């Protein structure tokens, strides 16, 4: 990830044995928070064309496909879908992130964690 107006996410990976636990979502929330804190307005990434699950997750963060990088993944020659989101510094995006935070934690931002 870089600082400035544009941020780029290079790699996110979650062990397949841990899929379904919202780990990828939690990583993305942290990365988006970091991009915003550093003054980012847009964020981009590449994702394997065959990885529909990751693409669906990125769409929850308002990423949209904007292009294809042919043969991007050297080890397989697979194409990458370039995805981009604008306006991450806007209040409406903060609302989206807070909704995703609530989805993965079960509580609203700033809400205290219940004591056992």
NUKE-56442 format. One record per residue: residue number from 0; residue in one letter; x, y, z of N, C-alpha, C, O in turn. Coordinates in Angstrom, 1 decimal. Layout:
N
pt i->NUM, aa->A, n_u->X, n_v->Y, n_w->Z, ca_u->X, ca_v->Y, ca_w->Z, c_u->X, c_v->Y, c_w->Z, o_u->X, o_v->Y, o_w->Z
...
***
This chain:
116
pt i->0, aa->X, n_u->0.9, n_v->-1.2, n_w->0.0, ca_u->0.0, ca_v->0.0, ca_w->0.0, c_u->0.9, c_v->1.2, c_w->0.0, o_u->1.9, o_v->1.2, o_w->0.7
pt i->1, aa->X, n_u->0.5, n_v->2.2, n_w->-0.7, ca_u->1.3, ca_v->3.5, ca_w->-0.8, c_u->0.5, c_v->4.6, c_w->-0.1, o_u->-0.7, o_v->4.5, o_w->0.2
pt i->2, aa->X, n_u->1.2, n_v->5.7, n_w->0.1, ca_u->0.5, ca_v->6.8, ca_w->0.7, c_u->0.2, c_v->7.8, c_w->-0.4, o_u->0.8, o_v->7.7, o_w->-1.5
pt i->3, aa->X, n_u->-0.6, n_v->8.8, n_w->-0.1, ca_u->-1.0, ca_v->9.7, ca_w->-1.1, c_u->-2.4, c_v->9.5, c_w->-1.5, o_u->-3.2, o_v->8.9, o_w->-0.8
pt i->4, aa->X, n_u->-2.8, n_v->10.1, n_w->-2.7, ca_u->-4.1, ca_v->10.0, ca_w->-3.2, c_u->-4.6, c_v->8.7, c_w->-3.6, o_u->-5.7, o_v->8.3, o_w->-3.5
pt i->5, aa->X, n_u->-3.6, n_v->7.8, n_w->-4.1, ca_u->-3.9, ca_v->6.5, ca_w->-4.6, c_u->-3.2, c_v->5.5, c_w->-3.7, o_u->-2.1, o_v->5.6, o_w->-3.3
pt i->6, aa->X, n_u->-4.0, n_v->4.4, n_w->-3.4, ca_u->-3.4, ca_v->3.3, ca_w->-2.6, c_u->-3.6, c_v->2.1, c_w->-3.5, o_u->-4.5, o_v->1.9, o_w->-4.2
pt i->7, aa->X, n_u->-2.6, n_v->1.1, n_w->-3.4, ca_u->-2.7, ca_v->-0.1, ca_w->-4.1, c_u->-2.4, c_v->-1.3, c_w->-3.2, o_u->-1.4, o_v->-1.3, o_w->-2.5
pt i->8, aa->X, n_u->-3.4, n_v->-2.2, n_w->-3.2, ca_u->-3.2, ca_v->-3.4, ca_w->-2.4, c_u->-2.6, c_v->-4.5, c_w->-3.2, o_u->-3.0, o_v->-4.8, o_w->-4.3
pt i->9, aa->X, n_u->-1.4, n_v->-5.0, n_w->-2.8, ca_u->-0.7, ca_v->-5.9, ca_w->-3.6, c_u->-1.0, c_v->-7.4, c_w->-3.3, o_u->-1.2, o_v->-8.2, o_w->-4.3
pt i->10, aa->X, n_u->-1.1, n_v->-7.8, n_w->-2.1, ca_u->-1.4, ca_v->-9.2, ca_w->-1.8, c_u->-2.2, c_v->-9.4, c_w->-0.5, o_u->-1.9, o_v->-8.7, o_w->0.5
pt i->11, aa->X, n_u->-3.2, n_v->-10.2, n_w->-0.6, ca_u->-4.0, ca_v->-10.6, ca_w->0.6, c_u->-4.2, c_v->-12.1, c_w->0.4, o_u->-4.5, o_v->-12.6, o_w->-0.7
pt i->12, aa->X, n_u->-3.9, n_v->-12.9, n_w->1.4, ca_u->-4.1, ca_v->-14.3, ca_w->1.3, c_u->-4.6, c_v->-14.8, c_w->2.7, o_u->-4.2, o_v->-14.4, o_w->3.7
pt i->13, aa->X, n_u->-5.5, n_v->-15.7, n_w->2.6, ca_u->-6.1, ca_v->-16.4, ca_w->3.8, c_u->-6.0, c_v->-17.9, c_w->3.5, o_u->-6.4, o_v->-18.4, o_w->2.5
pt i->14, aa->X, n_u->-5.5, n_v->-18.6, n_w->4.5, ca_u->-5.4, ca_v->-20.1, ca_w->4.4, c_u->-6.8, c_v->-20.7, c_w->4.0, o_u->-7.7, o_v->-20.3, o_w->4.8
pt i->15, aa->X, n_u->-6.9, n_v->-21.5, n_w->3.0, ca_u->-8.2, ca_v->-22.0, ca_w->2.7, c_u->-8.9, c_v->-22.8, c_w->3.9, o_u->-10.1, o_v->-22.8, o_w->3.9
pt i->16, aa->X, n_u->-8.1, n_v->-23.3, n_w->4.8, ca_u->-8.7, ca_v->-23.9, ca_w->5.9, c_u->-9.4, c_v->-22.9, c_w->6.9, o_u->-10.2, o_v->-23.3, o_w->7.7
pt i->17, aa->X, n_u->-9.1, n_v->-21.7, n_w->6.7, ca_u->-9.7, ca_v->-20.6, ca_w->7.5, c_u->-10.8, c_v->-19.8, c_w->6.8, o_u->-11.3, o_v->-18.8, o_w->7.3
pt i->18, aa->X, n_u->-11.1, n_v->-20.1, n_w->5.6, ca_u->-12.1, ca_v->-19.4, ca_w->4.8, c_u->-13.4, c_v->-19.5, c_w->5.6, o_u->-13.7, o_v->-20.5, o_w->6.3
pt i->19, aa->X, n_u->-14.2, n_v->-18.5, n_w->5.4, ca_u->-15.5, ca_v->-18.4, ca_w->6.0, c_u->-15.6, c_v->-17.8, c_w->7.4, o_u->-16.6, o_v->-17.8, o_w->8.1
pt i->20, aa->X, n_u->-14.4, n_v->-17.4, n_w->7.9, ca_u->-14.3, ca_v->-16.8, ca_w->9.2, c_u->-14.2, c_v->-15.2, c_w->9.2, o_u->-13.8, o_v->-14.6, o_w->10.2
pt i->21, aa->X, n_u->-14.4, n_v->-14.7, n_w->8.0, ca_u->-14.3, ca_v->-13.2, ca_w->7.8, c_u->-12.9, c_v->-12.7, c_w->8.0, o_u->-12.7, o_v->-11.5, o_w->8.2
pt i->22, aa->X, n_u->-11.9, n_v->-13.5, n_w->7.9, ca_u->-10.5, ca_v->-13.0, ca_w->8.0, c_u->-10.2, c_v->-12.1, c_w->6.9, o_u->-9.6, o_v->-11.0, o_w->7.1
pt i->23, aa->X, n_u->-10.5, n_v->-12.4, n_w->5.7, ca_u->-10.2, ca_v->-11.5, ca_w->4.5, c_u->-10.9, c_v->-10.2, c_w->4.7, o_u->-10.4, o_v->-9.1, o_w->4.4
pt i->24, aa->X, n_u->-12.2, n_v->-10.2, n_w->5.2, ca_u->-12.9, ca_v->-9.0, ca_w->5.4, c_u->-12.2, c_v->-8.1, c_w->6.4, o_u->-12.1, o_v->-6.9, o_w->6.3
pt i->25, aa->X, n_u->-11.8, n_v->-8.7, n_w->7.5, ca_u->-11.1, ca_v->-8.0, ca_w->8.6, c_u->-9.8, c_v->-7.4, c_w->8.1, o_u->-9.5, o_v->-6.2, o_w->8.4
pt i->26, aa->X, n_u->-9.0, n_v->-8.1, n_w->7.3, ca_u->-7.8, ca_v->-7.6, ca_w->6.7, c_u->-8.2, c_v->-6.4, c_w->5.8, o_u->-7.5, o_v->-5.4, o_w->5.9
pt i->27, aa->X, n_u->-9.2, n_v->-6.5, n_w->4.9, ca_u->-9.6, ca_v->-5.4, ca_w->4.0, c_u->-10.0, c_v->-4.2, c_w->4.8, o_u->-9.7, o_v->-3.1, o_w->4.4
pt i->28, aa->X, n_u->-10.7, n_v->-4.4, n_w->5.9, ca_u->-11.2, ca_v->-3.2, ca_w->6.7, c_u->-9.9, c_v->-2.5, c_w->7.2, o_u->-9.9, o_v->-1.3, o_w->7.2
pt i->29, aa->X, n_u->-9.0, n_v->-3.2, n_w->7.7, ca_u->-7.7, ca_v->-2.6, ca_w->8.2, c_u->-7.0, c_v->-1.9, c_w->7.1, o_u->-6.5, o_v->-0.8, o_w->7.3
pt i->30, aa->X, n_u->-6.9, n_v->-2.5, n_w->5.9, ca_u->-6.2, ca_v->-1.9, ca_w->4.8, c_u->-6.9, c_v->-0.6, c_w->4.3, o_u->-6.3, o_v->0.4, o_w->4.0
pt i->31, aa->X, n_u->-8.2, n_v->-0.7, n_w->4.3, ca_u->-9.0, ca_v->0.5, ca_w->3.8, c_u->-8.9, c_v->1.6, c_w->4.9, o_u->-8.7, o_v->2.8, o_w->4.5
pt i->32, aa->X, n_u->-8.9, n_v->1.3, n_w->6.2, ca_u->-8.7, ca_v->2.3, ca_w->7.2, c_u->-7.3, c_v->2.9, c_w->7.0, o_u->-7.2, o_v->4.1, o_w->7.2
pt i->33, aa->X, n_u->-6.3, n_v->2.1, n_w->6.8, ca_u->-4.9, ca_v->2.6, ca_w->6.6, c_u->-4.8, c_v->3.5, c_w->5.4, o_u->-4.2, o_v->4.6, o_w->5.5
pt i->34, aa->X, n_u->-5.5, n_v->3.2, n_w->4.3, ca_u->-5.4, ca_v->4.0, ca_w->3.1, c_u->-6.1, c_v->5.4, c_w->3.4, o_u->-5.6, o_v->6.4, o_w->3.0
pt i->35, aa->X, n_u->-7.2, n_v->5.3, n_w->4.1, ca_u->-7.9, ca_v->6.6, ca_w->4.4, c_u->-7.1, c_v->7.4, c_w->5.3, o_u->-7.0, o_v->8.7, o_w->5.1
pt i->36, aa->X, n_u->-6.5, n_v->6.8, n_w->6.4, ca_u->-5.7, ca_v->7.6, ca_w->7.3, c_u->-4.5, c_v->8.2, c_w->6.7, o_u->-4.1, o_v->9.3, o_w->7.1
pt i->37, aa->X, n_u->-4.0, n_v->7.7, n_w->5.6, ca_u->-2.9, ca_v->8.2, ca_w->4.9, c_u->-3.3, c_v->9.2, c_w->3.8, o_u->-2.5, o_v->9.6, o_w->3.0
pt i->38, aa->X, n_u->-4.6, n_v->9.5, n_w->3.7, ca_u->-5.0, ca_v->10.5, ca_w->2.7, c_u->-5.5, c_v->9.9, c_w->1.4, o_u->-5.7, o_v->10.6, o_w->0.4
pt i->39, aa->X, n_u->-5.7, n_v->8.6, n_w->1.4, ca_u->-6.1, ca_v->8.0, ca_w->0.1, c_u->-7.5, c_v->8.4, c_w->-0.3, o_u->-8.4, o_v->8.6, o_w->0.5
pt i->40, aa->X, n_u->-7.7, n_v->8.5, n_w->-1.6, ca_u->-9.0, ca_v->8.7, ca_w->-2.2, c_u->-9.5, c_v->7.6, c_w->-3.0, o_u->-10.7, o_v->7.3, o_w->-3.2
pt i->41, aa->X, n_u->-8.5, n_v->6.9, n_w->-3.6, ca_u->-8.8, ca_v->5.7, ca_w->-4.4, c_u->-7.9, c_v->4.6, c_w->-4.0, o_u->-6.8, o_v->4.7, o_w->-3.5
pt i->42, aa->X, n_u->-8.5, n_v->3.4, n_w->-4.2, ca_u->-7.7, ca_v->2.1, ca_w->-3.9, c_u->-7.9, c_v->1.2, c_w->-5.1, o_u->-9.0, o_v->1.0, o_w->-5.6
pt i->43, aa->X, n_u->-6.8, n_v->0.5, n_w->-5.5, ca_u->-6.9, ca_v->-0.5, ca_w->-6.5, c_u->-6.2, c_v->-1.8, c_w->-6.1, o_u->-5.5, o_v->-1.8, o_w->-5.1
pt i->44, aa->X, n_u->-6.5, n_v->-2.8, n_w->-6.8, ca_u->-5.9, ca_v->-4.1, ca_w->-6.6, c_u->-6.1, c_v->-5.0, c_w->-7.8, o_u->-6.9, o_v->-4.7, o_w->-8.7
pt i->45, aa->X, n_u->-5.4, n_v->-6.1, n_w->-7.8, ca_u->-5.6, ca_v->-7.1, ca_w->-8.9, c_u->-6.1, c_v->-8.4, c_w->-8.1, o_u->-5.6, o_v->-8.7, o_w->-7.0
pt i->46, aa->X, n_u->-6.9, n_v->-9.2, n_w->-8.8, ca_u->-7.4, ca_v->-10.4, ca_w->-8.3, c_u->-7.5, c_v->-11.4, c_w->-9.4, o_u->-7.8, o_v->-11.1, o_w->-10.5
pt i->47, aa->X, n_u->-7.2, n_v->-12.7, n_w->-9.1, ca_u->-7.3, ca_v->-13.7, ca_w->-10.1, c_u->-8.7, c_v->-13.8, c_w->-10.7, o_u->-9.7, o_v->-13.7, o_w->-10.0
pt i->48, aa->X, n_u->-8.7, n_v->-13.9, n_w->-12.0, ca_u->-9.9, ca_v->-13.9, ca_w->-12.8, c_u->-10.8, c_v->-15.1, c_w->-12.3, o_u->-12.0, o_v->-15.0, o_w->-12.3
pt i->49, aa->X, n_u->-10.2, n_v->-16.2, n_w->-11.9, ca_u->-10.9, ca_v->-17.4, ca_w->-11.4, c_u->-11.4, c_v->-17.2, c_w->-9.9, o_u->-12.2, o_v->-18.1, o_w->-9.5
pt i->50, aa->X, n_u->-11.0, n_v->-16.2, n_w->-9.2, ca_u->-11.3, ca_v->-16.1, ca_w->-7.8, c_u->-12.6, c_v->-15.3, c_w->-7.6, o_u->-12.6, o_v->-14.1, o_w->-7.1
pt i->51, aa->X, n_u->-13.7, n_v->-15.9, n_w->-7.9, ca_u->-15.0, ca_v->-15.3, ca_w->-7.8, c_u->-15.3, c_v->-14.9, c_w->-6.3, o_u->-16.0, o_v->-13.9, o_w->-6.1
pt i->52, aa->X, n_u->-14.9, n_v->-15.7, n_w->-5.4, ca_u->-15.2, ca_v->-15.4, ca_w->-4.0, c_u->-14.5, c_v->-14.1, c_w->-3.5, o_u->-15.1, o_v->-13.3, o_w->-2.8
pt i->53, aa->X, n_u->-13.2, n_v->-13.9, n_w->-3.9, ca_u->-12.5, ca_v->-12.7, ca_w->-3.5, c_u->-13.1, c_v->-11.5, c_w->-4.3, o_u->-13.3, o_v->-10.4, o_w->-3.7
pt i->54, aa->X, n_u->-13.5, n_v->-11.7, n_w->-5.5, ca_u->-14.1, ca_v->-10.6, ca_w->-6.2, c_u->-15.4, c_v->-10.1, c_w->-5.6, o_u->-15.7, o_v->-9.0, o_w->-5.5
pt i->55, aa->X, n_u->-16.2, n_v->-11.1, n_w->-5.1, ca_u->-17.5, ca_v->-10.8, ca_w->-4.4, c_u->-17.2, c_v->-10.0, c_w->-3.1, o_u->-17.9, o_v->-9.1, o_w->-2.8
pt i->56, aa->X, n_u->-16.1, n_v->-10.4, n_w->-2.4, ca_u->-15.8, ca_v->-9.7, ca_w->-1.2, c_u->-15.4, c_v->-8.3, c_w->-1.5, o_u->-15.8, o_v->-7.4, o_w->-0.8
pt i->57, aa->X, n_u->-14.5, n_v->-8.1, n_w->-2.5, ca_u->-14.1, ca_v->-6.8, ca_w->-2.9, c_u->-15.3, c_v->-5.9, c_w->-3.3, o_u->-15.3, o_v->-4.7, o_w->-3.1
pt i->58, aa->X, n_u->-16.2, n_v->-6.5, n_w->-4.0, ca_u->-17.4, ca_v->-5.7, ca_w->-4.4, c_u->-18.2, c_v->-5.2, c_w->-3.1, o_u->-18.8, o_v->-4.1, o_w->-3.2
pt i->59, aa->X, n_u->-18.1, n_v->-5.9, n_w->-2.0, ca_u->-18.8, ca_v->-5.4, ca_w->-0.8, c_u->-18.1, c_v->-4.1, c_w->-0.3, o_u->-18.7, o_v->-3.3, o_w->0.4
pt i->60, aa->X, n_u->-16.8, n_v->-3.9, n_w->-0.7, ca_u->-16.1, ca_v->-2.7, ca_w->-0.4, c_u->-16.2, c_v->-1.7, c_w->-1.5, o_u->-15.5, o_v->-0.7, o_w->-1.5
pt i->61, aa->X, n_u->-17.1, n_v->-1.9, n_w->-2.5, ca_u->-17.4, ca_v->-1.0, ca_w->-3.6, c_u->-16.4, c_v->-1.1, c_w->-4.7, o_u->-16.4, o_v->-0.2, o_w->-5.6
pt i->62, aa->X, n_u->-15.5, n_v->-2.0, n_w->-4.7, ca_u->-14.5, ca_v->-2.2, ca_w->-5.8, c_u->-15.3, c_v->-2.6, c_w->-7.0, o_u->-16.2, o_v->-3.4, o_w->-7.0
pt i->63, aa->X, n_u->-14.9, n_v->-2.0, n_w->-8.2, ca_u->-15.5, ca_v->-2.4, ca_w->-9.4, c_u->-14.4, c_v->-2.8, c_w->-10.4, o_u->-13.3, o_v->-2.3, o_w->-10.4
pt i->64, aa->X, n_u->-14.7, n_v->-3.8, n_w->-11.2, ca_u->-13.7, ca_v->-4.2, ca_w->-12.2, c_u->-13.6, c_v->-3.1, c_w->-13.3, o_u->-14.5, o_v->-2.6, o_w->-13.8
pt i->65, aa->X, n_u->-12.3, n_v->-2.8, n_w->-13.6, ca_u->-12.0, ca_v->-1.7, ca_w->-14.6, c_u->-11.1, c_v->-2.2, c_w->-15.7, o_u->-10.9, o_v->-1.4, o_w->-16.6
pt i->66, aa->X, n_u->-10.6, n_v->-3.4, n_w->-15.6, ca_u->-9.7, ca_v->-3.9, ca_w->-16.7, c_u->-9.2, c_v->-5.3, c_w->-16.4, o_u->-9.5, o_v->-5.9, o_w->-15.3
pt i->67, aa->X, n_u->-8.4, n_v->-5.8, n_w->-17.3, ca_u->-7.8, ca_v->-7.1, ca_w->-17.1, c_u->-6.3, c_v->-7.0, c_w->-17.5, o_u->-6.0, o_v->-6.4, o_w->-18.5
pt i->68, aa->X, n_u->-5.5, n_v->-7.6, n_w->-16.7, ca_u->-4.1, ca_v->-7.7, ca_w->-17.0, c_u->-3.8, c_v->-9.2, c_w->-17.5, o_u->-3.9, o_v->-10.1, o_w->-16.7
pt i->69, aa->X, n_u->-3.6, n_v->-9.3, n_w->-18.7, ca_u->-3.4, ca_v->-10.6, ca_w->-19.4, c_u->-2.1, c_v->-11.3, c_w->-18.8, o_u->-1.1, o_v->-10.7, o_w->-18.8
pt i->70, aa->X, n_u->-2.3, n_v->-12.6, n_w->-18.4, ca_u->-1.1, ca_v->-13.4, ca_w->-18.0, c_u->-0.4, c_v->-12.8, c_w->-16.8, o_u->0.8, o_v->-13.0, o_w->-16.6
pt i->71, aa->X, n_u->-1.1, n_v->-12.1, n_w->-16.0, ca_u->-0.5, ca_v->-11.4, ca_w->-14.8, c_u->0.2, c_v->-12.3, c_w->-13.8, o_u->1.3, o_v->-12.0, o_w->-13.3
pt i->72, aa->X, n_u->-0.4, n_v->-13.4, n_w->-13.6, ca_u->0.1, ca_v->-14.4, ca_w->-12.6, c_u->1.1, c_v->-15.3, c_w->-13.3, o_u->0.7, o_v->-16.2, o_w->-14.0
pt i->73, aa->X, n_u->2.4, n_v->-15.0, n_w->-13.1, ca_u->3.5, ca_v->-15.7, ca_w->-13.8, c_u->3.4, c_v->-17.2, c_w->-13.7, o_u->3.7, o_v->-17.9, o_w->-14.6
pt i->74, aa->X, n_u->3.2, n_v->-17.7, n_w->-12.4, ca_u->3.3, ca_v->-19.1, ca_w->-12.2, c_u->2.2, c_v->-19.9, c_w->-13.0, o_u->2.4, o_v->-21.1, o_w->-13.2
pt i->75, aa->X, n_u->1.1, n_v->-19.3, n_w->-13.3, ca_u->0.0, ca_v->-20.0, ca_w->-14.0, c_u->-0.4, c_v->-19.3, c_w->-15.4, o_u->-1.0, o_v->-20.0, o_w->-16.2
pt i->76, aa->X, n_u->0.0, n_v->-18.1, n_w->-15.5, ca_u->-0.4, ca_v->-17.4, ca_w->-16.7, c_u->-1.8, c_v->-16.9, c_w->-16.7, o_u->-2.3, o_v->-16.4, o_w->-17.7
pt i->77, aa->X, n_u->-2.4, n_v->-17.0, n_w->-15.5, ca_u->-3.8, ca_v->-16.6, ca_w->-15.3, c_u->-3.9, c_v->-15.0, c_w->-15.4, o_u->-3.0, o_v->-14.3, o_w->-15.0
pt i->78, aa->X, n_u->-5.0, n_v->-14.6, n_w->-16.0, ca_u->-5.3, ca_v->-13.2, ca_w->-16.0, c_u->-5.7, c_v->-12.6, c_w->-14.7, o_u->-6.2, o_v->-13.4, o_w->-13.8
pt i->79, aa->X, n_u->-5.5, n_v->-11.3, n_w->-14.5, ca_u->-5.9, ca_v->-10.6, ca_w->-13.3, c_u->-7.0, c_v->-9.6, c_w->-13.6, o_u->-6.9, o_v->-8.9, o_w->-14.6
pt i->80, aa->X, n_u->-8.0, n_v->-9.6, n_w->-12.8, ca_u->-9.0, ca_v->-8.5, ca_w->-12.9, c_u->-8.5, c_v->-7.3, c_w->-12.1, o_u->-8.2, o_v->-7.5, o_w->-10.9
pt i->81, aa->X, n_u->-8.4, n_v->-6.2, n_w->-12.7, ca_u->-8.1, ca_v->-4.9, ca_w->-12.0, c_u->-9.4, c_v->-4.4, c_w->-11.4, o_u->-10.4, o_v->-4.2, o_w->-12.1
pt i->82, aa->X, n_u->-9.4, n_v->-4.1, n_w->-10.1, ca_u->-10.5, ca_v->-3.6, ca_w->-9.5, c_u->-10.1, c_v->-2.2, c_w->-8.8, o_u->-9.0, o_v->-2.1, o_w->-8.3
pt i->83, aa->X, n_u->-11.1, n_v->-1.3, n_w->-8.7, ca_u->-10.8, ca_v->0.0, ca_w->-8.3, c_u->-12.0, c_v->0.5, c_w->-7.5, o_u->-13.2, o_v->0.2, o_w->-7.8
pt i->84, aa->X, n_u->-11.7, n_v->1.3, n_w->-6.5, ca_u->-12.8, ca_v->2.0, ca_w->-5.8, c_u->-12.4, c_v->3.5, c_w->-5.6, o_u->-11.2, o_v->3.8, o_w->-5.2
pt i->85, aa->X, n_u->-13.3, n_v->4.4, n_w->-5.8, ca_u->-13.0, ca_v->5.8, ca_w->-5.7, c_u->-13.8, c_v->6.3, c_w->-4.4, o_u->-14.8, o_v->5.7, o_w->-4.0
pt i->86, aa->X, n_u->-13.4, n_v->7.5, n_w->-3.9, ca_u->-14.1, ca_v->8.2, ca_w->-2.9, c_u->-14.1, c_v->7.5, c_w->-1.5, o_u->-15.0, o_v->7.7, o_w->-0.7
pt i->87, aa->X, n_u->-13.0, n_v->6.8, n_w->-1.2, ca_u->-12.9, ca_v->6.1, ca_w->0.1, c_u->-12.8, c_v->7.2, c_w->1.2, o_u->-12.9, o_v->6.8, o_w->2.4
pt i->88, aa->X, n_u->-12.5, n_v->8.4, n_w->0.9, ca_u->-12.3, ca_v->9.5, ca_w->1.9, c_u->-13.7, c_v->10.2, c_w->2.2, o_u->-13.7, o_v->11.1, o_w->3.0
pt i->89, aa->X, n_u->-14.7, n_v->9.8, n_w->1.5, ca_u->-16.0, ca_v->10.4, ca_w->1.6, c_u->-16.8, c_v->9.8, c_w->2.8, o_u->-16.6, o_v->8.6, o_w->3.2
pt i->90, aa->X, n_u->-17.7, n_v->10.6, n_w->3.4, ca_u->-18.5, ca_v->10.1, ca_w->4.5, c_u->-19.3, c_v->8.9, c_w->4.2, o_u->-19.5, o_v->8.0, o_w->5.0
pt i->91, aa->X, n_u->-19.8, n_v->8.8, n_w->3.0, ca_u->-20.6, ca_v->7.6, ca_w->2.6, c_u->-19.8, c_v->6.3, c_w->2.6, o_u->-20.3, o_v->5.3, o_w->2.9
pt i->92, aa->X, n_u->-18.5, n_v->6.5, n_w->2.3, ca_u->-17.6, ca_v->5.3, ca_w->2.3, c_u->-17.4, c_v->4.9, c_w->3.8, o_u->-17.3, o_v->3.7, o_w->4.1
pt i->93, aa->X, n_u->-17.3, n_v->5.8, n_w->4.7, ca_u->-17.1, ca_v->5.5, ca_w->6.1, c_u->-18.3, c_v->4.8, c_w->6.6, o_u->-18.2, o_v->3.8, o_w->7.4
pt i->94, aa->X, n_u->-19.5, n_v->5.1, n_w->6.1, ca_u->-20.7, ca_v->4.4, ca_w->6.5, c_u->-20.7, c_v->3.0, c_w->6.0, o_u->-21.0, o_v->2.1, o_w->6.7
pt i->95, aa->X, n_u->-20.2, n_v->2.8, n_w->4.8, ca_u->-20.0, ca_v->1.4, ca_w->4.2, c_u->-19.1, c_v->0.6, c_w->5.1, o_u->-19.4, o_v->-0.5, o_w->5.4
pt i->96, aa->X, n_u->-17.9, n_v->1.2, n_w->5.4, ca_u->-16.9, ca_v->0.5, ca_w->6.2, c_u->-17.5, c_v->0.1, c_w->7.6, o_u->-17.2, o_v->-1.0, o_w->8.1
pt i->97, aa->X, n_u->-18.2, n_v->1.0, n_w->8.2, ca_u->-18.8, ca_v->0.7, ca_w->9.5, c_u->-19.8, c_v->-0.4, c_w->9.4, o_u->-19.9, o_v->-1.2, o_w->10.3
pt i->98, aa->X, n_u->-20.5, n_v->-0.5, n_w->8.3, ca_u->-21.5, ca_v->-1.6, ca_w->8.1, c_u->-20.8, c_v->-2.9, c_w->8.0, o_u->-21.2, o_v->-3.9, o_w->8.5
pt i->99, aa->X, n_u->-19.6, n_v->-2.9, n_w->7.3, ca_u->-18.9, ca_v->-4.1, ca_w->7.1, c_u->-18.2, c_v->-4.5, c_w->8.4, o_u->-18.1, o_v->-5.7, o_w->8.8
pt i->100, aa->X, n_u->-17.8, n_v->-3.5, n_w->9.2, ca_u->-17.2, ca_v->-3.8, ca_w->10.5, c_u->-18.2, c_v->-4.5, c_w->11.4, o_u->-17.9, o_v->-5.5, o_w->12.1
pt i->101, aa->X, n_u->-19.4, n_v->-4.0, n_w->11.4, ca_u->-20.5, ca_v->-4.5, ca_w->12.2, c_u->-20.8, c_v->-6.0, c_w->11.7, o_u->-21.1, o_v->-6.8, o_w->12.5
pt i->102, aa->X, n_u->-20.8, n_v->-6.2, n_w->10.4, ca_u->-21.0, ca_v->-7.5, ca_w->9.9, c_u->-20.1, c_v->-8.5, c_w->10.4, o_u->-20.4, o_v->-9.7, o_w->10.7
pt i->103, aa->X, n_u->-18.8, n_v->-8.2, n_w->10.5, ca_u->-17.8, ca_v->-9.2, ca_w->10.8, c_u->-17.6, c_v->-9.3, c_w->12.4, o_u->-17.0, o_v->-10.3, o_w->12.8
pt i->104, aa->X, n_u->-17.9, n_v->-8.2, n_w->13.1, ca_u->-17.7, ca_v->-8.3, ca_w->14.6, c_u->-19.0, c_v->-8.5, c_w->15.3, o_u->-19.0, o_v->-8.9, o_w->16.5
pt i->105, aa->X, n_u->-20.2, n_v->-8.2, n_w->14.7, ca_u->-21.4, ca_v->-8.3, ca_w->15.3, c_u->-21.8, c_v->-7.2, c_w->16.2, o_u->-22.8, o_v->-7.2, o_w->17.0
pt i->106, aa->X, n_u->-21.0, n_v->-6.1, n_w->16.1, ca_u->-21.3, ca_v->-4.9, ca_w->16.9, c_u->-20.9, c_v->-3.7, c_w->16.2, o_u->-20.1, o_v->-3.7, o_w->15.3
pt i->107, aa->X, n_u->-21.6, n_v->-2.6, n_w->16.5, ca_u->-21.4, ca_v->-1.3, ca_w->15.8, c_u->-20.1, c_v->-0.7, c_w->16.3, o_u->-19.6, o_v->-1.0, o_w->17.4
pt i->108, aa->X, n_u->-19.4, n_v->0.1, n_w->15.4, ca_u->-18.2, ca_v->0.8, ca_w->15.8, c_u->-18.4, c_v->1.6, c_w->17.1, o_u->-19.4, o_v->2.3, o_w->17.2
pt i->109, aa->X, n_u->-17.4, n_v->1.5, n_w->18.0, ca_u->-17.5, ca_v->2.2, ca_w->19.2, c_u->-18.4, c_v->1.6, c_w->20.3, o_u->-18.3, o_v->2.0, o_w->21.5
pt i->110, aa->X, n_u->-19.1, n_v->0.5, n_w->19.9, ca_u->-19.9, ca_v->-0.2, ca_w->20.9, c_u->-19.0, c_v->-1.1, c_w->21.8, o_u->-18.2, o_v->-1.8, o_w->21.2
pt i->111, aa->X, n_u->-19.2, n_v->-1.0, n_w->23.1, ca_u->-18.3, ca_v->-1.8, ca_w->24.0, c_u->-18.5, c_v->-3.3, c_w->23.7, o_u->-19.6, o_v->-3.8, o_w->23.4
pt i->112, aa->X, n_u->-17.4, n_v->-4.0, n_w->23.9, ca_u->-17.5, ca_v->-5.5, ca_w->23.9, c_u->-18.2, c_v->-6.0, c_w->25.1, o_u->-17.8, o_v->-5.6, o_w->26.2
pt i->113, aa->X, n_u->-19.1, n_v->-6.9, n_w->25.0, ca_u->-19.8, ca_v->-7.4, ca_w->26.2, c_u->-18.8, c_v->-8.2, c_w->27.1, o_u->-17.9, o_v->-8.9, o_w->26.6
pt i->114, aa->X, n_u->-18.9, n_v->-8.0, n_w->28.4, ca_u->-18.1, ca_v->-8.6, ca_w->29.4, c_u->-18.6, c_v->-10.0, c_w->29.7, o_u->-19.8, o_v->-10.1, o_w->29.9
pt i->115, aa->X, n_u->-17.8, n_v->-10.9, n_w->29.9, ca_u->-18.2, ca_v->-12.3, ca_w->30.2, c_u->-18.5, c_v->-12.4, c_w->31.7, o_u->-18.9, o_v->-13.5, o_w->32.2
***
